[in-house]
């Protein structure tokens, strides 16, 4: 059985992110939308930008996994 961390002190959104993590996610969406409005300078730039956003989104989803399943997704102190 998984030992869940106490996240009752963290305000969670309905997407599983904390309020602060959600702010990061919301800014990523705004960045994609703003970048999408820029004129293209290279045919690959939009797909490369979106790929980079997906990497960051992966980091955010890993934070959810660490909170919910700390045995499988451990957190290490600096």
N, C-alpha and C positions, 0 to 999 in steps of 0.2 A: 504494500500500500504506500502511496506517495505521501510524503510529509509536506503539506502546503504551508507556505509562510503566511504569517498574519498580515494581510494587506488591508485590514479594516481601517487603518489610519490613513491609507492612501485613497484619495478620491479617484475611483476608476470610471472611465467612460464605458459606453456600451460596446466599444471595440476592444476592450481589455487593456487599453493604455491608461496610464495615470494622466492626470491633467497636464503635467509638464511634458510627458512623452507625446500626448495628443497635440500639444502646441507645436512640437517639432514636426509631427506628421502633417498638421494643417499647413505649416509653412512649406513643406515639401510639395503639397498639392498646389499651393500658390506659385511656387517656383516653376513647376511644370507648366502651369497655365501661362505664366509670364514668358517663359522661354519659348513656348509654342507660338507666341505672337511675334517673336523676332523674325526678321527675314533670314532665310537660309543662306549661309555662306559656304556650306559643304553638304553634300547629300547624306552623309552619315551622322551629322551632328545631333539631330533630334534623337535618333535611336541610341546614340552613345550617352546623351544626357539622361534619357529615360532609364538606361541600364544602370547608370550611377545612382539614380534615385532608388532603384530596386535594391541595390546593395545597402543603402541606408535603411530602407524599409525592413530589410532582413535583420538588421541590427535591432530595430525596434521590436520586431516579433520575437527575437531571441530574449529580449528583456521580459516579455510575457511568459515565455517558456521557463526562464529562470525563477520567476516568482511562483508559478504554478507547479513546477516539477524540479525543485532544487537538487534532488538526487541525480537526475539525469543531465541537468544543465547547471552545474555549480557556478557559484560566484566567487571570485578571488579578490581579496583585498590588495590594494596597491602596496 
